[in-house]
Amino acid sequence: MKKMIIAGGSGFLGQNLASHFKEQFDEIVILSRKISCSKENVNVRFVQWDGVSQGEWSKELEGAAVLINLAGKSVNCRYNRENQRKILYSRLNATGALTIAISNLVQKPKVWLNAASATIYRHAEDKDMTEATGEYGEGFSVNVCTAWENAFLSASIPSIRKIALRIGIVLGKDDGVFIRFKNLVKFGLGGKQGKGTQFFSWIHVEDFCRSVEWLIDHEDQVGIFNITAPAPVTNRFLMHQFRRAMNCSIGLPSPEWMLKIGAVLIGTETELILKSRRVVPERLVESGFEFSYPTIPVALRNLI
Ligand SMILES: NC(=O)c1ccc[n+]([C@@H]2O[C@H](COP(=O)([O-])OP(=O)(O)OC[C@H]3O[C@@H](n4cnc5c(N)ncnc54)[C@H](OP(=O)(O)O)[C@@H]3O)[C@@H](O)[C@H]2O)c1
């Protein structure tokens, strides 16, 4: 029986992956802190864990072909001390619990893909950040990304192929980021945000799932991969393309001071909009992966 495990698979990316892979696997097990069941997919089963300690859930990993770990508290919140602690430890604990569970298995999964983030690179407007030449940033988010990747990559489990997915912002019809952009445009606020020169590294959710499938199937691929479309865009261009796709001629800009007030009011951080992520998927492209949605106009035409 071919089985896939998705830890933290109850959210946006996990549910898209489950739908994408449901016909390729006999069973998909979602590790979640909540008891739930999949209404849409008959071969998708939820198993409870706490993302920290060992338990019955770890038996599910025995003989599984693929493990994907996406668990982590959402970063869409204010970075106060309590949230910072939860953002960091939800990722470290889940990755650590999976490492222990795997080391106790007789038949280990062949491949383990762990979420990571393109936020690990510095604020960059001047040049592309590749896996080989990208420069790391600093501050809370970068520290979380670094610790998370280290927790995943440092524990050596010889028979497992490990892949860290440095994911850019995934655009999908049913996700909050895409819906927020659409609403801004709808209400006439779809102009540039801040200076508008900051880059936005994105990927269409279908290409996200396809790139995960590509990495599972290509057994020679291992290590760190940027999971972004090959063409990051400036915020100014992004907003222009959103307005165009939605036939909206008016788009008031949001200066930095306004974003700062707005972020406090809606309980988020301006870093998510103002940090320039100019990240490109050099290793995916070199491996021969072809994007269905390589540019933002093509992706938005599909999504809107
Ligand atoms: N979406 C993106 O654009 C993007 C970009 C870069 C990186 N990523 C990373 O990819 C991963 C998945 O993203 P997503 O968009 O699918 O996020 P999501 O919708 O927020 O799902 C994350 C999952 O993590 C689990 N989780 C939350 N807090 C947890 C905790 N304290 N302990 C254990 N599990 C916890 C939740 O599962 P339960 O509540 O069911 O336990 C949730 O379903 C995240 O780690 C995220 O940082 C996402």
The ligand as a Gaussian input file, in Angstrom:
#p B3LYP/6-31G(d) Opt

LIG

0 1
 N        1.159000      29.385000       2.364000
 C        2.271000      30.007000       2.031000
 O        2.273000      30.885000       1.162000
 C        3.585000      29.628000       2.696000
 C        4.767000      30.263000       2.303000
 C        5.968000      29.919000       2.906000
 C        6.000000      28.949000       3.903000
 N        4.820000      28.358000       4.268000
 C        4.879000      27.365000       5.358000
 O        4.242000      26.167000       4.954000
 C        3.524000      25.597000       6.039000
 C        2.074000      25.352000       5.614000
 O        1.499000      26.579000       5.174000
 P       -0.097000      26.755000       5.106000
 O       -0.329000      27.977000       4.309000
 O       -0.741000      25.487000       4.744000
 O       -0.382000      27.087000       6.641000
 P       -1.723000      26.865000       7.479000
 O       -2.914000      26.880000       6.592000
 O       -1.675000      27.839000       8.607000
 O       -1.525000      25.370000       8.019000
 C       -0.494000      25.087000       8.930000
 C       -0.866000      23.889000       9.747000
 O        0.031000      23.813000      10.868000
 C       -0.641000      23.267000      11.955000
 N       -0.259000      23.966000      13.187000
 C       -0.524000      25.242000      13.557000
 N       -0.009000      25.499000      14.771000
 C        0.574000      24.331000      15.183000
 C        1.250000      23.942000      16.383000
 N        1.410000      24.776000      17.388000
 N        1.715000      22.669000      16.446000
 C        1.532000      21.791000      15.438000
 N        0.876000      22.110000      14.308000
 C        0.404000      23.362000      14.182000
 C       -2.136000      23.438000      11.731000
 O       -2.722000      22.150000      11.819000
 P       -3.758000      21.719000      12.976000
 O       -4.373000      22.974000      13.509000
 O       -4.722000      20.853000      12.242000
 O       -2.953000      20.965000      13.959000
 C       -2.259000      23.965000      10.313000
 O       -3.127000      23.223000       9.521000
 C        3.633000      26.572000       7.209000
 O        4.612000      26.096000       8.096000
 C        4.080000      27.860000       6.566000
 O        4.903000      28.657000       7.402000
 C        3.624000      28.661000       3.705000

